Amino acid sequence: MPIDATQPYDDGNIFARILRGELPAKRVYEDDFALAFHDINPQAPTHILVIPKGAYVSWDDFSARAGDAEIAGFVRAVGQVARAAGLVEPGYRLLANTGLDSHQEVPHLHVHIFAGRPLGPMLAHI
């Protein structure tokens, strides 16, 4: 169910629990600022999630409250994950959902990295 990205951070969300080690994840990258792991319901042959280690609901929340080091570290982690997975050529797609209209389902900022096949147009035509 989509969430309202303006809601307070829920420390019981699935990504917070993964960060605390309460739930398993097939991890592919971790540093001081970010954790990356394979999505349990992949939408492409390669589908990796990258999450900041801080408690941020959305990209808007993160950009407003995170420090410069956190922002730089998270953005660098996304690029590092894509490079390490060999996705730069022929390419990959980044997606970060925020709020109800985008169908954000987990109230913790996360970036999806999709790759491994032609992904079609950016948005489905209605």
C-alpha positions in Angstrom: 0.0 0.0 0.0 1.5 3.4 -0.9 2.5 5.7 1.9 2.3 9.4 2.5 6.0 10.6 2.3 5.3 13.4 4.8 4.5 11.0 7.6 7.0 10.6 10.5 9.7 7.9 10.1 8.5 4.5 11.2 11.4 2.7 12.9 9.6 -0.6 12.3 9.6 -0.5 8.5 11.2 -3.4 6.7 14.3 -1.5 5.6 15.0 -0.3 9.2 14.7 -3.9 10.3 17.2 -5.0 7.6 19.6 -2.3 8.7 19.4 -3.5 12.3 20.0 -7.1 11.1 16.6 -8.3 12.2 15.7 -9.4 8.7 17.9 -11.1 6.1 18.9 -9.4 2.8 21.2 -10.5 0.0 23.7 -7.6 0.5 25.9 -6.4 -2.3 27.4 -3.2 -0.8 27.7 -1.5 2.6 29.6 1.5 3.9 29.1 4.1 6.6 26.3 5.8 4.6 24.4 3.2 2.6 23.4 -0.4 2.3 22.5 -2.1 -1.1 20.8 -5.5 -1.5 18.8 -7.4 -4.1 15.1 -6.8 -4.2 13.1 -9.8 -3.0 10.5 -9.2 -5.8 12.7 -8.2 -8.8 11.1 -6.2 -11.6 14.1 -6.7 -13.9 16.9 -9.3 -14.2 19.0 -7.0 -12.0 17.0 -5.1 -9.3 19.1 -3.7 -6.5 17.9 -1.4 -3.7 20.1 1.2 -2.2 19.1 2.7 1.1 20.7 5.3 3.3 21.6 4.2 6.9 19.8 7.3 8.3 16.1 7.5 9.2 14.7 9.3 6.1 11.2 8.7 4.7 11.8 10.0 1.2 14.2 11.8 -1.1 12.5 15.1 -0.1 13.1 14.3 3.6 16.7 13.2 2.9 17.6 16.3 0.9 16.1 18.6 3.6 17.6 17.0 6.7 20.7 14.9 5.8 24.1 16.4 6.2 26.4 17.0 3.3 28.5 13.9 4.1 25.4 11.7 4.2 24.1 13.0 0.9 27.5 12.7 -0.9 28.1 9.2 0.6 24.7 8.0 -0.4 24.9 9.3 -4.0 28.4 7.9 -4.3 27.2 4.5 -3.0 24.5 4.3 -5.7 27.1 4.9 -8.4 29.5 2.4 -6.8 26.9 -0.3 -6.7 26.0 0.3 -10.4 29.7 0.2 -11.4 30.5 -2.9 -9.3 27.5 -4.8 -10.8 28.8 -4.0 -14.3 25.7 -1.9 -15.2 27.2 1.2 -16.8 27.1 -0.4 -20.2 24.6 -1.1 -21.7 22.9 1.0 -19.0 20.6 1.0 -16.0 17.6 2.9 -14.6 17.3 4.6 -11.2 14.0 5.1 -9.6 13.1 6.7 -6.3 9.4 6.8 -5.4 8.1 9.5 -3.1 4.6 9.6 -1.8 1.2 8.2 -2.7 1.0 9.0 -6.4 4.3 7.3 -7.0 3.3 4.2 -5.0 6.1 4.4 -2.4 5.5 1.3 -0.3 8.3 1.4 2.3 8.6 4.7 4.3 12.4 4.7 4.1 14.2 6.4 1.3 15.4 3.9 -1.3 16.7 3.9 -4.8 15.9 1.1 -7.2 18.6 0.1 -9.7 17.1 -1.8 -12.7 19.1 -3.4 -15.4 19.7 -6.5 -17.5 17.2 -6.0 -20.3 15.8 -3.1 -22.4 13.5 -1.3 -19.9 11.1 0.4 -22.3 9.8 4.0 -22.0 10.3 5.9 -18.7 6.6 5.9 -17.9 3.8 3.7 -19.2 1.5 5.5 -21.5 -2.1 5.6 -20.4 
